[in-house]
Amino acid sequence: MSRQRVLYLNTVSRSLRAAVVGFALHEPETSDAPQVEVDAVIPYQSVHEAILDGWRVVHFPDQRLDINPEQVGAFGYEFILERMVGEND
């Protein structure tokens, strides 16, 4: 049976090659605890790097032209990625 891993990557722009400034990883486990530790190392430097490692983008940041870059907020542009894993992975 396959299970879905979900990775949120927050970047400084909408580009797949933009620098990652934040992330959250959600594993397919029964737990409500956050899975990002204080001082955790960001697993990828860009969304492109995550794609090369087998992650698939399932959500891109809003592409509306009326968004002012200063209004994006502290977390930057959010990409949501997934990776399917089997029970033995």
C-alpha positions as CSV (number, residue, x, y, z in Angstrom):
1,M,0.0,0.0,0.0
2,S,1.3,3.5,-0.9
3,R,1.2,6.4,1.5
4,Q,1.6,10.1,0.8
5,R,4.4,12.3,2.2
6,V,3.7,16.0,2.0
7,L,6.3,18.7,1.9
8,Y,5.7,22.4,2.1
9,L,8.5,24.6,0.8
10,N,8.4,28.4,1.2
11,T,10.5,30.3,-1.3
12,V,11.5,34.0,-1.9
13,S,9.8,34.0,-5.3
14,R,7.5,31.9,-7.5
15,S,10.5,30.4,-9.4
16,L,11.2,26.7,-9.0
17,R,14.8,27.6,-8.5
18,A,14.2,30.3,-5.9
19,A,15.8,29.9,-2.5
20,V,13.8,28.0,0.1
21,V,13.3,30.0,3.4
22,G,11.0,27.6,5.3
23,F,9.5,24.2,5.2
24,A,7.3,21.7,6.9
25,L,7.3,17.9,6.3
26,H,4.2,15.8,7.1
27,E,4.9,12.1,7.2
28,P,2.1,9.4,6.8
29,E,2.0,8.6,10.5
30,T,-0.6,8.8,13.1
31,S,0.7,11.8,15.1
32,D,-0.5,15.4,15.7
33,A,3.0,16.5,16.8
34,P,4.9,18.9,14.5
35,Q,7.5,17.2,12.4
36,V,9.8,20.2,12.1
37,E,12.3,20.7,14.9
38,V,13.7,23.9,16.1
39,D,16.9,24.6,14.1
40,A,16.1,21.9,11.6
41,V,18.1,22.0,8.4
42,I,16.1,22.8,5.3
43,P,16.2,19.6,3.2
44,Y,16.4,21.4,-0.2
45,Q,17.8,24.7,-1.4
46,S,15.1,25.0,-4.1
47,V,11.9,23.4,-5.3
48,H,13.8,22.3,-8.4
49,E,16.2,20.4,-6.2
50,A,13.3,18.6,-4.5
51,I,11.8,17.7,-7.8
52,L,15.2,16.2,-8.9
53,D,15.0,14.1,-5.7
54,G,11.6,12.6,-6.7
55,W,9.1,15.0,-5.1
56,R,6.1,16.1,-7.3
57,V,4.6,19.6,-7.1
58,V,0.9,19.4,-6.4
59,H,0.3,23.1,-5.6
60,F,2.0,26.2,-7.0
61,P,1.9,29.6,-5.3
62,D,-0.8,32.0,-6.4
63,Q,0.1,33.4,-9.9
64,R,-2.2,36.5,-9.8
65,L,-0.5,39.6,-11.0
66,D,-2.1,41.9,-8.5
67,I,-0.1,40.5,-5.6
68,N,2.5,43.0,-4.3
69,P,5.8,41.2,-3.4
70,E,5.8,43.0,0.0
71,Q,2.4,41.4,0.8
72,V,3.5,37.8,0.5
73,G,4.2,37.6,4.2
74,A,6.9,36.1,6.4
75,F,6.6,32.6,4.9
76,G,7.2,33.6,1.2
77,Y,5.7,31.7,-1.7
78,E,4.3,28.3,-0.7
79,F,4.8,25.2,-2.9
80,I,3.2,21.9,-1.8
81,L,4.9,18.7,-2.9
82,E,4.2,15.0,-2.5
83,R,6.1,11.8,-2.6
84,M,4.4,8.4,-2.5
85,V,6.1,5.7,-0.4
86,G,5.5,2.0,0.0
87,E,5.3,0.3,3.4
88,N,9.0,-0.8,3.1
89,D,10.4,2.6,2.2
